[in-house]
């Protein structure tokens, strides 16, 4: 199952002009597509008709924050969308705003400029920085030019990424922060800490990477991440007041109506047992807490066995499976595990193509959702098997990354 029959040399990791040109082409093309898709058919009526309510929710959150009201109230959200975008008509449905208060300044930026232009700018920039960061990370760990190109191509045009663009969501932003965290972990730990602190706008993903840093005793990085997180919390406190925190907790504790679309065990369970949603939802936080405790233990016990990519891949696969809030557009984070498998398997690009196919269709059908969840479970099992049977693999500190 090892990916190579010879030792990689520095030459294997260099990019030719042709590869650089193709990478730039993919990244620019994906950014332009994001710009066009997000700016097209963005009237409120079309957004609701296509179930693309997320841009409206984000702009409503920004409007409410500007006016000193809570974005966590569904009543406030509906009223603002009706007044701001629907000429007073009541919207046909609403979805909860579930981002923590430290992330609120990000959403007040959604009120700047015309709505369509704002959404398009956000989507295009998010795609651009994520793909650039991922391309740089592939150069560090993947010694095959074709594999590097295929990884970036799939990340640019696979279905979850296009969904993130269509909804003007935050998945690419989270993917950028996670890949940048891994990219700068060893050489610029303070910068990596800032990336981790900013990733706390989705705390379910920041925590496992924080456990990774803790297991490796990366104290400057940890202090930088805590300082960044505290600074964002203080900014939110100064701008919006302390009442946002209990309101966020009440909103996060209530049943999320988008549970059917989640990629974690919650989505699969909700589709299998739709009459037990409250019970399933009530297990979300406890399952996540137990999973994080087990993950932290595993990262610490295997700290000498795991290199940085191994540990990050393990942390993110576990988190995607057990997180209380993992949607398809969050799967940009899965490209760190994709790098892990591409580095270890002979199949190389075949694994990346397999990922593309498994996530080709939306997870709105029981069979598709269960198939995707089982695929993620298989990835976790394979990852643990590889690491546990490859303890003698060359350490990342011995020169070139192990392959």
FILUMBA-317584 format. One line per 8 residues: number of its first residue (from 1); for each residue x, y, z of C-alpha. Coordinates in Angstrom, 3 decimals. Layout:
BEGIN
NUM = X Y Z  ...
//
This chain:
BEGIN
1 = 0.000 0.000 0.000  2.997 2.305 0.125  2.890 4.999 -2.495  6.416 4.656 -3.830  9.201 2.246 -4.597  11.997 4.821 -4.379  12.909 7.646 -2.054  11.585 11.054 -3.070
9 = 14.090 13.746 -3.894  13.752 17.510 -3.756  13.287 17.522 -7.535  10.029 15.566 -7.177  8.463 18.435 -5.240  9.401 21.176 -7.685  6.764 22.607 -9.988  7.403 23.171 -13.676
17 = 6.180 26.245 -15.519  3.448 24.141 -17.117  2.212 22.943 -13.733  2.298 26.455 -12.303  0.383 27.692 -15.334  -2.303 25.038 -14.966  -2.614 25.682 -11.233  -3.062 29.400 -11.835
25 = -5.604 28.649 -14.585  -7.653 26.359 -12.291  -7.594 28.860 -9.432  -8.513 31.866 -11.578  -11.233 29.935 -13.438  -12.778 28.686 -10.184  -12.694 32.214 -8.746  -14.393 33.617 -11.863
33 = -17.057 30.906 -11.708  -17.631 31.785 -8.053  -17.945 35.444 -8.985  -20.462 34.754 -11.755  -22.559 32.141 -9.925  -22.865 34.242 -6.767  -23.825 37.384 -8.677  -26.343 35.711 -11.012
41 = -30.029 35.248 -10.195  -29.584 36.714 -6.734  -32.972 38.356 -6.369  -34.734 37.315 -3.149  -37.475 35.505 -5.043  -34.982 33.409 -7.006  -32.932 32.686 -3.892  -35.970 31.323 -2.076
49 = -37.177 29.398 -5.102  -33.807 27.641 -5.380  -33.481 27.145 -1.601  -30.511 29.541 -1.609  -31.552 31.387 1.520  -28.091 31.578 3.100  -27.026 34.907 1.499  -30.276 36.467 2.719
57 = -29.731 35.130 6.244  -26.171 36.447 6.355  -27.170 39.894 5.113  -30.081 39.964 7.556  -27.662 39.104 10.375  -25.463 42.035 9.367  -28.443 44.387 9.162  -29.677 43.321 12.588
65 = -26.232 43.783 14.124  -25.995 47.247 12.586  -29.376 48.124 14.090  -28.485 46.744 17.528  -30.757 43.693 17.295  -30.053 39.989 17.726  -29.292 37.908 14.615  -30.125 34.754 16.583
73 = -33.852 35.506 16.677  -35.740 33.852 13.824  -38.507 36.432 14.237  -36.000 39.260 13.769  -34.498 37.486 10.781  -37.835 36.969 9.024  -38.904 40.555 9.675  -35.636 41.990 8.375
81 = -35.600 39.876 5.218  -39.221 40.812 4.519  -38.537 44.523 4.938  -35.108 44.631 3.300  -35.457 42.252 0.358  -39.083 41.102 -0.126  -41.036 44.383 -0.127  -42.767 43.468 3.116
89 = -43.816 39.950 2.129  -43.181 37.257 4.733  -40.501 34.785 3.543  -41.744 31.205 3.074  -39.215 29.705 5.522  -36.270 30.579 7.734  -33.118 28.830 8.919  -31.219 29.488 12.161
97 = -28.132 31.669 12.308  -25.717 29.571 14.351  -22.335 31.304 14.221  -20.785 32.280 17.590  -20.485 35.928 18.678  -16.752 36.066 17.940  -17.699 35.629 14.257  -20.288 38.431 14.157
105 = -18.022 41.173 12.706  -17.483 38.916 9.686  -21.201 39.001 8.936  -21.612 42.716 9.418  -19.316 42.984 6.395  -22.133 41.314 4.427  -24.054 44.602 4.524  -21.440 46.494 2.509
113 = -22.382 47.356 -1.061  -25.087 45.824 -3.269  -26.129 42.336 -2.045  -25.231 40.507 -5.268  -21.823 42.169 -5.523  -21.087 41.513 -1.858  -21.943 37.817 -2.148  -19.928 37.475 -5.349
121 = -16.882 39.185 -3.856  -17.010 36.992 -0.750  -17.329 33.785 -2.778  -14.580 34.644 -5.267  -12.055 35.741 -2.638  -12.776 32.684 -0.471  -12.212 30.321 -3.399  -9.051 32.156 -4.446
129 = -7.337 32.047 -1.053  -8.397 28.461 -0.300  -7.137 27.025 -3.588  -3.897 28.994 -3.335  -3.252 27.698 0.176  -4.127 24.137 -0.858  -1.819 24.327 -3.887  1.055 25.403 -1.642
137 = 0.306 22.558 0.760  0.306 19.973 -2.039  3.816 21.087 -2.984  5.003 20.264 0.498  3.557 16.755 0.755  2.861 15.407 -2.739  5.800 14.508 -4.984  3.795 13.840 -8.153
145 = 2.875 16.759 -10.411  -0.214 15.073 -11.873  -1.544 14.255 -8.420  -1.040 17.847 -7.301  -2.960 19.173 -10.295  -5.816 16.693 -9.854  -6.185 17.577 -6.171  -6.470 21.297 -6.886
153 = -8.799 20.675 -9.857  -11.171 18.535 -7.778  -11.104 21.062 -4.928  -12.002 23.794 -7.418  -14.901 22.063 -9.152  -16.353 19.350 -6.921  -19.998 19.558 -5.833  -19.547 20.661 -2.172
161 = -17.303 23.507 -3.314  -19.796 24.649 -5.934  -22.532 24.487 -3.287  -20.461 26.732 -1.030  -20.171 29.207 -3.895  -23.865 29.072 -4.765  -24.873 29.684 -1.149  -22.125 32.272 -0.570
169 = -21.231 30.213 2.495  -18.081 30.013 4.618  -16.697 26.561 3.769  -13.865 27.816 1.571  -12.878 30.324 4.245  -12.696 27.550 6.845  -10.702 25.418 4.401  -8.256 28.276 3.843
177 = -7.690 28.770 7.568  -7.188 25.032 8.192  -4.785 24.491 5.283  -2.891 27.666 6.198  -2.640 26.414 9.783  -0.938 23.223 8.583  1.179 25.136 6.063  2.623 27.519 8.673
185 = 2.608 25.223 11.728  6.350 24.502 11.857  7.943 27.509 10.200  5.680 30.350 11.384  3.916 29.149 14.536  2.621 32.584 15.532  0.936 32.984 12.146  -0.450 29.447 12.443
193 = -1.871 30.424 15.829  -3.614 33.415 14.282  -5.142 31.175 11.612  -6.342 28.783 14.324  -7.821 31.609 16.386  -9.691 32.917 13.348  -10.964 29.401 12.565  -12.829 29.591 15.874
201 = -15.651 31.221 13.907  -16.432 27.522 13.392  -15.360 26.283 16.847  -16.134 22.639 16.079  -13.140 22.635 13.701  -10.789 24.882 15.673  -10.924 22.667 18.777  -9.485 19.468 17.204
209 = -6.651 21.410 15.573  -6.035 23.050 18.931  -5.760 19.572 20.458  -3.221 18.745 17.751  -1.131 21.775 18.729  -1.451 20.873 22.405  -0.300 17.297 21.787  2.837 18.652 20.094
217 = 3.501 21.208 22.858  3.361 24.081 20.374  3.050 26.709 23.098  3.765 29.867 21.045  1.147 28.734 18.527  -1.379 27.996 21.273  -0.809 31.374 22.925  -1.194 33.159 19.578
225 = -4.448 31.315 18.875  -5.831 32.139 22.324  -4.848 35.790 21.927  -6.568 35.930 18.523  -9.703 34.263 19.858  -9.850 36.530 22.922  -9.326 39.600 20.731  -12.207 38.578 18.440
233 = -14.433 37.957 21.462  -13.557 41.354 22.956  -14.261 43.058 19.633  -17.655 41.375 19.493  -18.308 42.326 23.110  -17.488 45.973 22.457  -19.564 46.118 19.273  -22.607 44.067 20.224
241 = -22.661 43.544 23.992  -22.545 40.479 26.202  -26.159 39.454 25.574  -25.173 37.852 22.274  -23.494 34.944 24.079  -26.567 33.551 25.902  -28.657 34.166 22.794  -26.157 32.242 20.691
249 = -26.219 29.339 23.141  -30.025 29.226 23.066  -29.972 29.230 19.278  -27.244 26.569 19.088  -29.070 24.391 21.624  -32.301 24.354 19.632  -32.981 21.807 16.902  -31.238 22.795 13.680
257 = -33.742 22.471 10.853  -30.903 21.746 8.409  -29.931 18.564 10.278  -31.011 16.416 7.295  -28.251 17.933 5.155  -25.389 17.381 7.595  -22.461 15.165 6.620  -21.815 13.912 10.157
265 = -23.588 11.063 11.911  -26.403 13.503 12.721  -27.434 13.823 9.076  -27.426 10.078 8.482  -29.362 9.427 11.692  -31.921 12.142 10.905  -32.632 10.634 7.485  -32.949 7.138 8.931
273 = -35.116 8.132 11.908  -36.909 11.389 11.006  -39.405 10.885 13.830  -36.650 11.070 16.478  -35.003 14.353 15.598  -35.108 15.798 19.115  -33.402 12.739 20.598  -30.778 12.720 17.844
281 = -30.133 16.435 18.264  -29.776 16.089 22.043  -26.858 13.694 21.511  -24.938 16.080 19.251  -22.858 17.908 21.881  -22.249 14.846 24.136  -21.042 12.738 21.183  -18.767 15.568 20.054
289 = -17.346 16.041 23.571  -16.581 12.334 23.972  -15.080 12.238 20.489  -12.803 15.199 21.221  -11.633 13.572 24.457  -10.774 10.371 22.590  -9.123 12.322 19.778  -6.988 14.293 22.213
297 = -5.894 11.078 23.913  -5.022 9.462 20.590  -3.085 12.495 19.348  -1.059 12.572 22.558  -0.330 8.843 22.673  0.631 8.789 18.991  2.548 12.084 19.044  5.823 10.345 18.132
305 = 4.183 8.269 15.406  2.184 10.971 13.628  3.742 13.632 11.490  1.896 16.917 11.090  -0.166 15.872 8.062  -1.084 12.553 9.720  -2.289 14.299 12.865  -4.242 16.992 11.002
313 = -5.900 14.394 8.754  -6.900 12.269 11.742  -8.269 15.271 13.626  -10.375 16.492 10.705  -11.787 13.118 9.624  -12.897 12.421 13.194  -14.403 15.888 13.503  -16.314 15.731 10.222
321 = -17.872 12.453 11.373  -18.893 13.557 14.890  -19.347 17.319 14.647  -22.745 18.672 15.734  -22.719 20.955 12.685  -21.019 19.707 9.514  -22.629 20.695 6.217  -21.524 19.767 2.683
329 = -19.861 23.137 2.123  -17.583 22.449 5.131  -15.945 19.570 3.270  -13.174 21.811 1.949  -11.517 20.720 5.196  -11.504 17.149 3.891  -8.728 17.986 1.446  -6.174 17.709 4.239
337 = -7.104 14.004 4.664  -7.105 13.755 0.847  -3.445 14.813 0.888  -2.738 12.156 3.502  -4.249 9.348 1.426  -2.727 10.578 -1.824  0.680 10.569 -0.182  0.315 7.017 1.114
345 = -1.554 5.101 -1.598  -0.202 3.875 -4.911  -3.554 4.749 -6.476  -2.772 8.477 -6.054  -5.129 10.326 -8.402  -7.612 7.454 -8.299  -8.350 8.198 -4.664  -8.952 11.861 -5.468
353 = -11.289 10.901 -8.305  -13.086 8.541 -5.927  -13.654 11.467 -3.565  -15.052 13.518 -6.461  -17.527 10.759 -7.382  -18.687 10.045 -3.831  -19.586 13.693 -3.318  -20.947 14.318 -6.816
361 = -24.628 14.260 -5.811  -26.235 16.317 -3.028  -26.932 14.444 0.206  -30.700 14.918 0.034  -31.473 11.224 -0.402  -31.103 8.605 2.317  -29.023 6.262 0.170  -26.605 9.016 -0.912
369 = -26.222 10.373 2.605  -25.576 6.953 4.129  -23.125 6.095 1.340  -21.159 9.282 1.962  -21.127 8.732 5.706  -19.896 5.159 5.228  -17.178 6.439 2.897  -16.004 8.881 5.577
377 = -16.051 6.073 8.149  -13.962 3.941 5.812  -11.502 6.816 5.422  -11.128 7.020 9.200  -10.584 3.265 9.483  -8.000 3.331 6.683  -6.205 6.287 8.207  -5.914 4.595 11.604
385 = -4.809 1.333 9.963  -2.105 3.090 7.933  -0.730 4.979 10.912  -0.833 2.015 13.276  0.966 -0.247 10.757  3.504 2.321 9.659  5.121 3.358 12.924  8.581 3.091 11.415
393 = 7.900 5.627 8.699  10.403 8.411 8.366  9.731 11.397 10.624  8.838 14.754 9.082  11.857 16.206 10.841  14.309 14.027 8.920  14.254 16.122 5.783  11.672 15.621 3.067
401 = 8.147 14.602 4.063  7.678 10.839 4.228  5.958 9.313 1.221
//
